[in-house]
């Protein structure tokens, strides 16, 4: 079992973090200071998570004293200068409090994975995690294999990448995979959600500011772009950047130059930019919401992530992995999805993508009684246009499928289509089944029922 040491002087934060990690089956030890941490054998841990500011010595001293054990630094303070200093000292990551649980768990997993890869691999560090990145993105459909191939080819090239896809499809996972397979793997990966930073603060956060640059700027601050120097900067939801910040970012991409807010001094950075968005940046450029020149600079290499509804062959595979994780978190090992629940998971369009699927399974694990999770436990409502086909009202002379009450709904669908597709058009089939033509086509693809090339004329 993976062992993690938490070094945090705030008992409430330390306790909450311990519970979070233990739900993921990590074995957790605690300390309230560097001095207390050093009373334990630091080399017995796979990871150390330490607050930056502690009674006595700061948490950063553990980076050197615990080496080669990786150290992840957290802080309740928003200064990016400390982020730069911390990453330069060798911390594997830097997370501001209060942190998002999933973001923290992702950083913990990545730090442990990278440390293990370095131990077992004899080749260069940049190649150590090439195979390790793909399991974090689950899927064997053709669209995902194209994503994997694009990551493998793009990562070493050190070019700007634009990741496009709906919310919840895993754009940050792709960015992390690209960074870990790149030549910059030893340098920091700085992730920024542009939609989460107020417009009035975005330029200061990204590019830094000088003391007195504006009201409240009591000291100089290093920006996130500078913090990512020699590494990778991931800008999620880049379509939310205001135009002034877009102009500054364009300068970074063109010349590698940054200028802090309130400063006349030009600084130079070597940063690889990965951007992500669920919006159509080209269409936004036509309305003046996004700079066209910046769009062309970003769109050197594009990776398109498919929505979950277009990954029918992967949905149940992903659901099984997420269910297993949820069962471990809630100590309910052995829970399984009922046949009806698996059918509904496959048929549901999942507008929230993998994130919505994960939430539904978490809900199912909590609400399930017995050893099976049923459709009602998942809390999803099937839309009428893509609901499972129901028995139709037959006109005189239409044969009823044998033992129809014993057939599953998918068996019924398959039987009905094969029985009537020679006499009915696609529109008529869809109307009889009570679904849309799109859903009829999608189910044909999933069940392997080829559409006839030509329709025979119906008798008067």
Secondary structure as GFF3:
##gff-version 3
##sequence-region A 1 460
A	DSSP	beta_strand	3	7	.	.	.	ID=ss1
A	DSSP	alpha_helix	11	22	.	.	.	ID=ss2
A	DSSP	beta_strand	27	31	.	.	.	ID=ss3
A	DSSP	alpha_helix	34	37	.	.	.	ID=ss4
A	DSSP	three_ten_helix	42	44	.	.	.	ID=ss5
A	DSSP	beta_strand	47	51	.	.	.	ID=ss6
A	DSSP	alpha_helix	61	65	.	.	.	ID=ss7
A	DSSP	beta_strand	70	75	.	.	.	ID=ss8
A	DSSP	alpha_helix	80	89	.	.	.	ID=ss9
A	DSSP	beta_strand	93	96	.	.	.	ID=ss10
A	DSSP	alpha_helix	101	120	.	.	.	ID=ss11
A	DSSP	alpha_helix	125	128	.	.	.	ID=ss12
A	DSSP	alpha_helix	130	134	.	.	.	ID=ss13
A	DSSP	alpha_helix	142	155	.	.	.	ID=ss14
A	DSSP	beta_strand	161	164	.	.	.	ID=ss15
A	DSSP	alpha_helix	171	180	.	.	.	ID=ss16
A	DSSP	beta_strand	189	193	.	.	.	ID=ss17
A	DSSP	three_ten_helix	194	196	.	.	.	ID=ss18
A	DSSP	alpha_helix	202	207	.	.	.	ID=ss19
A	DSSP	alpha_helix	224	227	.	.	.	ID=ss20
A	DSSP	beta_strand	232	236	.	.	.	ID=ss21
A	DSSP	three_ten_helix	238	240	.	.	.	ID=ss22
A	DSSP	alpha_helix	243	255	.	.	.	ID=ss23
A	DSSP	beta_strand	257	258	.	.	.	ID=ss24
A	DSSP	beta_strand	267	268	.	.	.	ID=ss25
A	DSSP	beta_strand	272	277	.	.	.	ID=ss26
A	DSSP	alpha_helix	281	286	.	.	.	ID=ss27
A	DSSP	alpha_helix	292	298	.	.	.	ID=ss28
A	DSSP	beta_strand	301	304	.	.	.	ID=ss29
A	DSSP	three_ten_helix	308	310	.	.	.	ID=ss30
A	DSSP	alpha_helix	312	329	.	.	.	ID=ss31
A	DSSP	beta_strand	336	337	.	.	.	ID=ss32
A	DSSP	alpha_helix	339	347	.	.	.	ID=ss33
A	DSSP	alpha_helix	353	367	.	.	.	ID=ss34
A	DSSP	beta_strand	372	373	.	.	.	ID=ss35
A	DSSP	alpha_helix	375	378	.	.	.	ID=ss36
A	DSSP	three_ten_helix	384	386	.	.	.	ID=ss37
A	DSSP	three_ten_helix	404	406	.	.	.	ID=ss38
A	DSSP	alpha_helix	409	420	.	.	.	ID=ss39
A	DSSP	alpha_helix	426	433	.	.	.	ID=ss40
A	DSSP	alpha_helix	437	447	.	.	.	ID=ss41
###
